[in-house]
Amino acid sequence: MSKNIFRTKSINQFLSETKQDGGMNRVLGTFGLTMLGIGCIVGTGIFVLTGIAAANYSGPALIISFIIAALACGCAALCYSEFAAMIPVAGSAYTYGYVALGEFWAWVIGWDLILEYTLALSAVSIGWSGYFGNILTNLGLALPKEFITAPEEGGLINLPAMAIIWIITLINMKGITQSSLVNDIIVVIKLAVVGLFIALGISHVEPANWTPFMPYGWSGVFTGASVIFFAYIGFDAVSTAAEEVKNPQKDLPRGIILSLIICTILYIAVSAILTGMVPYLQFKTTAAPVAYALQLVGYHWGAAAVSVGAICGLTSVLLVMCLGQSRILFVMSRDGLLPRFFGHINKTTKTPVRSSLLVAIVSSILAGLVPIGIVAEMVNIGTLAA
C-alpha cells in the first residue's frame, strides 16, 4: 500500500496526458506570462502595505526591506522557473510534488493550494466589493448595505463580491487568449496609475524626510521585509498556465523572473518617493498612504486615481488566481485524485470549463456569505499550509 500512495509519475506520463481532449491552446509567450505575473503580484500591497511598513517598521529604509523580500522571493522564483521549464504541465507545485515526492504528497500539496487559492479568491473579491462600493458612493450611487455585506455583518449577501467572481470566471472560460488580453489591459491601467504617482510625486520629494534613514535599526528593516513579503505573493501563479505556453522551457522562466524584477523596481520607486514626500511617521494614521501623500501635496484627485488603480489591481489578481485555481483542480481531477468529471477540457474554448465553474460556485458562496475577517483568517491558514 505504501508503494501505491507514494508512487511517482514520470514527466513523460504527464506530457502524454496533456494531449488528452486535444489539449489546451498554447498561445502564451514571455510577454503574456510577464503580464500575468505582474497582474497577480501588483495588488493593494503597493497602495497599502508601503505606508504600514514604513511607519511601523522600516522608515525610509523600506527600500532595503523591499530588496530583501525580493531576494527571498527570487530564490523561490528561480526554483519555480527550473521546475516549470523541466515539467511544462499545469498544476504548479502539485505537479512538481507528484514527480518528485509521489502521489500522497502531491495530494496534500494540491489540497493546500486549493485551500489557499479558493479562500484568497473570496477574500480579494470582498476587498474588490469594498472599493467598488466606495466608488459608487462617491458618484452618488450608494448600494443598500444589505447587498454589500455578509449576514454576520448585518447584511443579507455581498452581491458585488459574488458578481465579480462570476464575471472573471466567464472571461476565463472563454479562452486563455481572451483572459490574457483582459489581464493585459487591466495591468496597463494600474501600471499607468503607479506611473502617474511616480511622475507627480518625484518633484515633491524632500531629502530631509529620509533622515533618519533607518529609525528602527536593522531589526525593523527585516521585520518590514517580512510584512511586505505579502506584496510579492503571486509570481508562482504564472506556472499554473504551463500547458498554455508556446515555448515553456524558455518563456516560463523569463515570465516568472521578469515579473518579479519589474514589480521590485516599481515597489522600490514607490516606497522611495512615498517616504520622500511625507515623513514616514505620518503614515501611522492612514490605510491609503499613496492617496494620502498626493492629497498632502495638493493633488486631491489623486485619491480617485488610486482607487481606480487599486480596483484594477484587485481585478487582475482575481483573474490570475481564478485561472490558476481552475488549472490546479483540473490537473488533480485528470490524475484521479479528485472526481474525473472535472478533469475535462471544453473542445470549443480549450479551457477546463467544469473546474472553472466549481471554483466560481464555492468561492462566490464564501465571498457572498462569510465576513472578510473570517475569510482572511482562513486565507492565512491556507497560505501557511501551502
Secondary structure, 3 states (H helix, E strand, C coil): CHHHHCCCCCHHHHHHHCCHHHCCCCCECHHHHHHHHHHHHCCCHHHHHHHHHHHHHHHHHHHHHHHHHHHHHHHHHHHHHHHHHHCCCCCCHHHHHHHHCCHHHHHHHHHHHHHHHHHHHHHHHHHHHHHHHHHHHHCCCCCCHHHECCHHHCCCCEHHHHHHHHHHHHHHHHCHHHHHHHHHHHHHHHHHHHHHHHHHHHHHCCHHHHCCCCCCHHHHHHHHHHHHHHHHCCHHHHHHHHHHECCHHHHHHHHHHHHHHHHHHHHHHHHHHHHHHCCHHHHHHCCCHHHHHHHHCCCCCHHHHHHHHHHHHHHHHHHHHHHHHHHHHHHHHHCCCCCHHHCCCCCCCCCCHHHHHHHHHHHHHHHHHCCHHHHHHHHHHHHHHC
